[in-house]
Amino acid sequence: MTEPDAFVPVAAARRLVREARTAALATLARRTGHPFGSMVSVACEPDGTPLLLMSTLAAHSRNLAEDPRASLLYVDPAAPDPQQGARVTVVGRVEKIAAPADAERRYLARLPEASLYAGFGDFAFFRLVVEDAHLVAGFGRAMRVRGEDLLLDLAGCAALVAAEADLVARLDADRPRLAAWAARIGAPVGEPHLIGLDPEGFDLSVASDESRTYLRVVLPKSSVDPAEFESALRHWEESVHLQ
């Protein structure tokens, strides 16, 4: 059995990706082939696949149109020492999302300010099709994380994925319950919102006057449908003495 404080590379990498709002995107420059770095805002699909909203006129988008290979570097913003803090580089190929309704909903839940330009004609939603990852989680903790391990296996979870939007809306409406969750996991004082869920857990944002904090909770049991998710949620609440 894993000890509470044991280091689990896959869990550490998933947390970095799930909690991030920004990442460093590396593409290959069209004219020279040099690595080209950009700062981008990020969200996730239910399995953890990175989501991007980008202008097709941007230099990095033009690079990707010619060569879709790319990477995203996620860094733990809470680390007091960047050299000792955790970071993960996720490698893959960027593709445009043909039917972006679900991607848009999840992206704007995490990044509501993006609604100002999400509908512009030159903006589109993209995903990074994950192939591999490299995690550095402090001194002596550098290792590969396979792409298939970084992402959740959604086989058999179609019912939960389909019900996510309705379930999030219903749970988010229970303000006292969300406030209790946020307080129990040590979130800063502010207004909590449930912004996403998946078979393994859920994501909260807590907005204060000066900042917005994102927190990930992994539930004690994975779920395949809404009923199982709510059962796992109640079990977690009991385990942390919220019920």
C-alpha positions in Angstrom: 0.0 0.0 0.0 1.3 3.5 -0.9 2.2 5.6 2.1 0.5 9.0 2.2 3.7 10.9 1.6 5.2 8.5 -0.9 6.4 10.0 -4.2 4.4 8.7 -7.1 5.8 10.0 -10.4 2.6 9.6 -12.5 0.5 11.3 -9.8 2.9 14.2 -9.6 3.0 14.7 -13.4 -0.8 14.5 -13.6 -1.2 17.1 -10.8 1.1 19.6 -12.6 -0.9 19.2 -15.8 -4.3 19.3 -14.2 -3.6 22.4 -12.0 -1.8 24.5 -14.6 -3.3 27.6 -16.2 -0.2 28.4 -18.3 2.6 26.4 -19.9 5.6 27.1 -22.1 4.9 25.8 -25.6 7.9 24.8 -27.8 7.4 24.6 -31.6 9.8 24.4 -34.5 10.4 27.8 -36.2 9.3 27.6 -39.9 12.2 29.3 -41.5 15.1 28.1 -39.4 14.0 25.0 -37.5 15.1 26.5 -34.2 13.1 25.7 -31.0 10.5 28.6 -30.6 9.1 29.2 -27.1 5.7 30.8 -26.3 3.7 31.2 -23.2 0.2 29.7 -23.6 -2.9 29.2 -21.5 -3.9 25.6 -21.0 -6.7 23.4 -19.8 -7.4 19.6 -20.0 -9.8 17.1 -21.6 -11.3 14.6 -19.2 -8.3 12.2 -19.7 -5.8 14.9 -19.1 -5.0 15.7 -22.8 -3.8 19.3 -22.9 -6.1 21.8 -24.5 -5.1 25.1 -26.1 -6.9 28.1 -27.6 -4.7 29.8 -30.1 -4.9 32.4 -32.8 -4.1 30.9 -36.2 -2.2 34.1 -36.9 0.3 33.6 -34.0 3.8 32.6 -34.9 3.6 29.3 -32.9 0.4 28.4 -34.8 2.0 29.0 -38.1 5.0 26.8 -37.0 2.5 24.1 -36.1 0.8 24.3 -39.4 4.0 23.2 -41.0 5.2 20.8 -38.3 2.8 19.7 -35.6 5.5 18.4 -33.2 5.6 20.3 -30.0 6.0 20.2 -26.2 4.5 21.9 -23.2 6.5 22.6 -20.1 4.5 22.8 -16.9 6.0 24.3 -13.8 4.7 24.2 -10.2 4.0 27.9 -9.5 3.9 27.4 -5.8 7.5 26.2 -5.6 9.6 28.7 -3.6 12.8 27.5 -5.5 12.2 26.9 -9.2 15.2 24.6 -9.3 13.7 22.4 -6.6 10.1 22.6 -7.7 8.4 20.1 -9.8 8.0 20.5 -13.6 7.0 18.2 -16.4 7.6 18.4 -20.2 4.8 16.8 -22.2 5.7 15.9 -25.8 3.4 15.2 -28.7 1.7 16.6 -31.8 -0.8 19.5 -31.9 -4.0 19.0 -33.8 -7.0 21.3 -34.4 -10.2 20.1 -32.7 -12.9 19.7 -35.4 -15.9 19.7 -33.0 -14.8 21.9 -30.1 -17.9 22.3 -28.0 -16.7 20.1 -25.0 -13.2 21.5 -25.3 -14.5 25.1 -25.2 -16.7 24.4 -22.2 -13.8 22.9 -20.2 -11.3 25.5 -21.3 -13.5 28.5 -20.4 -14.4 26.9 -17.1 -10.7 27.1 -16.2 -10.0 30.3 -18.1 -13.2 32.4 -18.1 -11.3 35.5 -19.2 -10.7 33.7 -22.6 -14.4 34.1 -23.4 -13.5 37.7 -24.5 -11.7 36.3 -27.6 -12.7 32.6 -27.9 -15.3 33.5 -30.6 -12.9 35.5 -32.8 -12.6 34.1 -36.3 -8.9 33.6 -36.2 -9.0 31.6 -32.9 -9.4 27.9 -32.7 -9.1 25.1 -30.1 -6.3 22.6 -30.3 -5.1 19.5 -28.3 -1.7 18.1 -27.8 -1.8 14.5 -28.7 0.5 13.2 -25.9 3.3 10.8 -26.8 5.7 11.0 -23.9 6.6 13.1 -20.9 9.6 13.9 -18.7 9.2 14.8 -15.0 11.6 16.6 -12.8 10.3 16.7 -9.2 13.3 17.9 -7.3 16.9 16.7 -6.8 17.4 13.1 -7.9 13.8 12.9 -9.1 14.1 13.0 -12.9 12.3 10.3 -14.9 10.3 9.5 -18.0 6.5 9.2 -17.7 5.0 7.3 -20.5 2.2 9.1 -22.4 -0.2 6.3 -21.8 0.4 6.6 -18.1 0.1 10.4 -17.9 -3.5 10.2 -19.4 -6.5 8.5 -17.7 -7.9 5.4 -19.4 -11.5 6.4 -20.2 -12.5 3.0 -21.6 -15.9 2.2 -20.0 -16.3 5.7 -18.6 -18.4 7.2 -21.4 -21.4 7.7 -19.1 -19.5 9.9 -16.7 -17.8 11.9 -19.5 -21.2 12.5 -21.1 -22.8 13.6 -17.8 -19.9 15.8 -16.7 -21.4 19.2 -17.6 -24.7 18.5 -15.9 -23.0 17.0 -12.8 -20.6 19.9 -12.5 -23.4 22.4 -12.7 -25.5 20.6 -10.1 -22.6 20.2 -7.6 -21.3 23.7 -8.2 -24.7 25.1 -7.2 -24.2 23.7 -3.7 -22.1 26.6 -2.4 -21.8 25.5 1.3 -20.6 22.1 0.2 -17.9 23.5 -2.1 -16.8 25.9 0.6 -16.3 23.0 3.0 -14.3 21.2 0.4 -12.1 24.2 -0.2 -11.5 24.8 3.5 -10.7 21.1 4.1 -8.0 21.0 1.4 -6.4 24.2 2.5 -7.5 26.5 -0.3 -7.1 30.2 0.2 -10.1 32.2 1.3 -12.3 33.0 -1.7 -15.1 31.9 -3.9 -14.8 28.2 -4.9 -16.1 26.7 -8.1 -16.1 23.2 -9.4 -14.6 23.5 -12.9 -14.3 19.9 -14.0 -14.4 16.3 -13.0 -13.3 12.9 -14.4 -13.2 9.3 -13.3 -10.3 9.9 -10.9 -11.3 13.2 -9.2 -12.3 16.8 -9.5 -10.8 20.3 -10.0 -11.7 23.4 -8.1 -10.9 27.0 -8.7 -10.9 29.5 -5.8 -11.1 33.2 -6.7 -10.1 35.9 -4.4 -9.7 39.7 -5.0 -6.2 39.3 -6.2 -5.7 35.8 -7.6 -7.3 32.5 -8.6 -6.0 29.2 -7.2 -6.5 25.8 -8.8 -6.6 22.6 -6.8 -6.9 19.0 -7.7 -8.6 16.3 -5.5 -8.0 12.7 -6.3 -10.9 10.6 -5.0 -10.2 7.2 -3.2 -12.0 5.3 -5.9 -12.3 5.7 -9.6 -15.7 6.0 -11.2 -17.3 5.0 -14.5 -20.7 6.7 -14.2 -22.3 9.6 -12.3 -23.7 7.4 -9.5 -20.2 5.9 -8.8 -18.7 9.3 -8.9 -21.1 10.7 -6.3 -20.6 7.6 -4.1 -16.8 8.1 -4.3 -17.3 11.8 -3.5 -19.3 11.0 -0.4 -16.7 8.4 0.7 -14.0 11.1 0.3 -16.1 13.6 2.4 -16.4 11.0 5.1 -12.7 10.2 5.0 -11.8 13.8 5.6 -14.6 14.3 8.2 -16.9 16.5 6.2 -19.9 14.2 6.9 
